[in-house]
Amino acid sequence: MYPPRFRYEAPRSLREAITLLQEGGGEAKILAGGQSLIPMLKLRFASPGMLVDINNLPGLDHLTRDGDGTIRIGALCRHEHIERSELITEHQPTIAAAAPLVADPIVRTRGTFVGSVCHADPQGDWAACMIALDGAIVAEGPGGRRSIAARDFVTGPFQNVLASDEIAVEAVIPPPQGEARGGYLKLERRIGDFATAAVAVAVDLRGDQVTRAGIALVGVGGTTIDARDAADALVGSPLSSDAIERAAELAAEAAQPRSDHRGSASYKRHIVRTFTSRILTQIDRSTQKAA
Ligand SMILES: Cc1cc2nc3c(=O)[nH]c(=O)nc-3n(C[C@H](O)[C@H](O)[C@H](O)COP(=O)(O)OP(=O)(O)OC[C@H]3O[C@@H](n4cnc5c(N)ncnc54)[C@H](O)[C@@H]3O)c2cc1C
């Protein structure tokens, strides 16, 4: 199917883009990698009056690490760039584990990390990583910049807190409180598919003590689920098999899966428990090996 007619604009500055979004008054949509928006237009799930293509905006394709360890991912940083980044391999294990599992190589060359978080698909991989890592989205609008915690960013399936004239300019991952450890496991029916269920885990360790933890779940609820109780149960003590099993149980309890063509609710809950336990056990084993 062809998309409905729309006005197309390709501004050259952030200011111009924001002005166009204001002009669009809620009828304009931002186009980044187009890997979610274009299919939605073609299926006529969306029919915006204007597309504001941000691909010509300068200074938004960065992937950097500040002196204090903060990682910044610009709005035009593609999945592929993240997948191939030594900075990510070296410093951010949760993101490194998820990167090769997002969609397929063709989608990864165009799709953006920030666009994926903005799209707020309950089965999107990056929003879960951002929540597990206590990340934030920085948005710019007519009133200036603001930072929104990832866990407050998504308000429902395919919905976020951004005003219609705001652009998400970067994703920010705060520095770890100690050594950053983590992982991402995803069950997919075939390579390149969205998750039947997936789990993102981020754990900061000082010595053998967990100083901070985040666990987020994909595909087992109407939005990405922040399994806060499961993560909190890990903080302040070493990773032990008891602590791991308790966190896995709490993560499974936090899931709100529904039975569908991808699997039954009880199967998906079982996957959440198994993946949480598996990632934490891998972290524990590699920590013991290194000690
Ligand atoms: C075949 C296929 C398989 C896929 N599989 C997966 C998968 O397994 N896991 C997964 O996570 N994703 C998957 N995706 C989605 C893909 O990762 C998209 O790239 C991503 O969801 C959106 O990024 P984008 O840059 O393409 O955004 P676009 O499609 O350009 O935009 C998506 C939405 O976000 C908004 N938006 C984009 N950028 C901004 C911004 N900077 N500020 C404010 N709003 C913005 C747009 O207005 C639009 O509403 C798949 C897509 C396809 C086509």
The ligand as a Gaussian input file, in Angstrom:
#p B3LYP/6-31G(d) Opt

LIG

0 1
 C       11.878000      -5.809000       9.652000
 C       12.065000      -5.012000      10.920000
 C       12.433000      -5.685000      12.071000
 C       12.614000      -4.980000      13.250000
 N       12.991000      -5.671000      14.376000
 C       13.228000      -5.003000      15.522000
 C       13.677000      -5.686000      16.678000
 O       13.899000      -6.907000      16.697000
 N       13.882000      -4.947000      17.798000
 C       13.688000      -3.598000      17.839000
 O       13.902000      -2.991000      18.874000
 N       13.292000      -2.930000      16.742000
 C       13.064000      -3.576000      15.593000
 N       12.650000      -2.878000      14.471000
 C       12.468000      -1.420000      14.572000
 C       13.783000      -0.722000      14.240000
 O       14.720000      -1.006000      15.256000
 C       13.640000       0.822000      14.095000
 O       14.823000       1.278000      13.577000
 C       13.416000       1.629000      15.353000
 O       12.329000       1.151000      16.051000
 C       13.061000       3.100000      15.045000
 O       14.174000       3.834000      14.705000
 P       14.153000       4.748000      13.405000
 O       15.336000       5.630000      13.483000
 O       14.012000       3.911000      12.197000
 O       12.837000       5.648000      13.657000
 P       11.702000       6.124000      12.661000
 O       11.044000       4.969000      12.017000
 O       12.201000       7.192000      11.788000
 O       10.697000       6.769000      13.749000
 C       10.010000       5.963000      14.657000
 C        9.146000       6.858000      15.572000
 O        9.970000       7.596000      16.462000
 C        9.847000       9.002000      16.233000
 N       11.200000       9.557000      16.320000
 C       12.310000       9.096000      15.683000
 N       13.380000       9.824000      16.033000
 C       12.942000      10.761000      16.902000
 C       13.592000      11.800000      17.622000
 N       14.907000      12.009000      17.515000
 N       12.851000      12.573000      18.437000
 C       11.514000      12.351000      18.574000
 N       10.845000      11.385000      17.916000
 C       11.549000      10.597000      17.088000
 C        9.216000       9.137000      14.856000
 O        8.473000      10.327000      14.718000
 C        8.339000       7.911000      14.793000
 O        7.127000       8.134000      15.486000
 C       12.436000      -3.570000      13.289000
 C       12.075000      -2.890000      12.125000
 C       11.880000      -3.595000      10.943000
 C       11.501000      -2.846000       9.699000

